[in-house]
Amino acid sequence: MSEVEALPLDVPQEVSSLLLPLQQGQMLVPVESLSEVIAMQVPMAVHDVPEWYLGDLVWREQRLPLLSFDVMRGEALGGASESARIAVLSSGNPDGDLPYFALVLQGTPRLVRVTPDELALREQPLNPGELMHVALSGEEAVIPDLQGLERACIRYREPD
C-alpha cells in the first residue's frame, strides 16, 4: 500500500473565481456566482428600505434588488464613477424567492484562479453581508455571504 493518501475526488485544487472591485476593496466569488455584468442604470425607487438597498431594476424580465455592498458594510454611499457597473449575482438558491440580485461594482471583474496555497484567512471583524476576509496572493478581499444577502434583500423587497 502506498504511503501517499489519495485526495477525495470532490476537493478542487483550483477554483476559477472573480475579484469584483468595490468602492472600498474587492469581493471574491466563484465564477459560477456571476450571471452577468451590465451597464450602470438608475434603479426604480423602493420605499422604506435601508440605504444599502438602492432600488430595483429589471433584468431578463425579472425584478431584482440593487444593493451597495459598501454601504451595507458601513461605508458612505459614493458617487457612481465612469467605470461603475452592475453585477448580477446568483444567490445560490435557484428555487428560492430571490435566485438573483444585483450589486454595484466600481470597475470590471477580474478572473483569478484560487488554490489553497494562495488563499489565506484574515482575522478581521465581519460586517453585515460578509462571510470571511481573505488574502489571495497578497491581495485582500472579502467573501460575501450570498445567502445572507439574499435574506436581507427579501426582507425589504416589494412584491412584484
C-alpha positions in Angstrom: 0.0 0.0 0.0 1.3 3.5 -0.9 2.2 6.0 1.8 0.6 8.7 -0.3 -3.1 9.2 0.5 -5.5 9.9 -2.3 -7.4 13.2 -2.1 -11.2 12.9 -2.2 -12.4 13.4 -5.7 -14.7 16.3 -4.8 -12.0 18.6 -3.4 -11.0 21.1 -6.1 -7.3 22.0 -6.2 -8.2 25.2 -8.1 -11.3 27.3 -8.2 -12.0 29.8 -11.0 -13.1 32.9 -9.3 -13.6 36.6 -9.8 -12.4 39.6 -8.0 -15.2 42.2 -8.1 -14.0 45.8 -7.5 -15.9 47.7 -4.8 -15.7 51.2 -3.6 -13.6 50.0 -0.8 -11.7 46.8 -1.6 -12.8 43.9 -3.6 -15.1 40.8 -3.3 -14.1 37.3 -4.2 -16.7 35.0 -5.7 -16.7 31.8 -7.7 -17.2 32.3 -11.4 -20.5 30.4 -11.2 -21.9 33.1 -8.9 -21.7 35.8 -11.5 -24.6 35.7 -14.1 -23.8 38.9 -16.0 -22.2 42.3 -15.7 -24.4 45.1 -17.1 -24.1 48.9 -17.6 -24.9 51.1 -14.7 -28.5 52.2 -14.6 -30.8 54.2 -12.3 -32.9 51.7 -10.3 -36.6 52.1 -9.6 -37.3 53.6 -6.3 -38.4 51.4 -3.4 -39.7 52.9 -0.2 -38.9 52.2 3.5 -35.6 50.4 2.8 -32.1 50.8 4.3 -29.6 53.0 2.5 -27.8 50.0 1.1 -30.9 48.9 -0.8 -30.6 51.2 -3.8 -33.9 50.2 -5.5 -35.0 47.6 -8.1 -34.1 47.0 -11.7 -35.4 44.8 -14.4 -33.0 42.1 -15.7 -34.2 39.4 -18.1 -37.8 40.1 -17.3 -37.1 39.7 -13.5 -37.3 42.5 -10.9 -34.0 42.4 -8.9 -32.9 44.4 -5.9 -29.8 46.5 -6.5 -27.6 46.9 -3.4 -24.5 48.6 -2.4 -22.3 46.1 -0.5 -20.1 49.0 0.5 -23.0 50.8 2.3 -24.1 47.5 3.9 -20.6 47.2 5.3 -20.8 50.7 6.9 -19.1 52.8 4.1 -20.7 56.1 2.9 -22.6 55.9 -0.4 -20.2 57.1 -3.1 -21.0 58.7 -6.4 -21.0 56.4 -9.4 -17.8 56.6 -11.3 -17.4 56.2 -15.1 -16.2 52.6 -14.5 -19.3 51.7 -12.4 -21.1 48.5 -13.4 -23.7 46.3 -12.1 -23.1 42.6 -11.3 -26.0 40.2 -11.4 -25.2 37.5 -8.8 -26.8 34.2 -8.1 -27.9 33.8 -4.5 -27.1 30.1 -4.7 -30.7 29.3 -4.2 -32.2 28.8 -7.7 -35.6 27.6 -6.3 -35.9 30.3 -3.7 -37.8 33.6 -3.6 -34.8 35.5 -4.9 -32.5 33.5 -7.2 -30.6 36.6 -8.3 -29.8 40.1 -7.0 -27.7 43.0 -8.4 -24.7 44.6 -6.8 -22.9 47.9 -7.7 -19.3 47.5 -8.8 -16.6 50.1 -9.4 -15.0 48.5 -12.4 -14.7 45.3 -14.3 -14.4 41.9 -12.6 -11.0 40.2 -12.9 -10.7 36.4 -13.4 -8.4 34.7 -10.8 -7.5 31.1 -10.1 -7.7 30.3 -6.4 -5.6 27.5 -5.0 -5.3 26.5 -1.3 -1.7 27.7 -1.3 -2.6 31.2 -2.4 -5.5 31.8 -0.1 -5.1 32.9 3.5 -7.8 33.7 6.0 -7.5 37.2 7.6 -8.7 37.6 11.1 -11.0 40.7 10.9 -14.4 41.5 12.4 -17.2 40.7 10.0 -19.6 43.3 8.8 -23.2 42.5 7.5 -23.1 40.5 4.3 -19.5 39.2 4.9 -18.7 35.6 5.3 -14.9 36.0 5.7 -11.9 38.2 4.9 -9.1 36.6 2.9 -5.8 37.4 1.2 -5.3 35.9 -2.3 -1.6 36.1 -3.3 -1.3 39.1 -1.0 -4.4 40.9 -2.3 -7.1 41.5 0.3 -10.7 40.6 -0.5 -13.9 39.7 1.2 -16.0 36.6 0.5 -19.7 37.6 0.7 -22.4 35.7 2.4 -24.6 35.2 -0.7 -27.5 33.6 1.2 -27.3 36.3 3.9 -27.5 39.0 1.2 -30.5 37.1 -0.3 -32.3 37.1 3.0 -31.5 40.8 3.6 -32.9 41.7 0.2 -36.1 39.6 0.6 -36.8 41.3 3.9 -37.3 44.7 2.2 -38.4 43.6 -1.3 -41.7 44.8 -2.6 -43.9 42.1 -4.1 -43.9 42.0 -8.0 
